[in-house]
């Protein structure tokens, strides 16, 4: 005895789940794929030293990871060298 399964319900379910995910992704206030915030951002910088603290070069200026974090959160930071 052979049981044949139809692909149609599976395809409809996948399409429905895809539409559901797309609909709910519009509810978030921030897009996780697009960064926001003040410049310089770490993704726009080059990693110079991977020690503690990590150092990044952004537009010719050197920043530590802590300084970039302070810029992102709005804390006062000393001027870059």
Secondary structure by P-SEA (a helix, b strand, c coil): cbbbbbaaaaaaaaaaaaaaaaaaaacccccccccccccccccccccccccccbbbbcccccccaaaaaaaaacccccccc
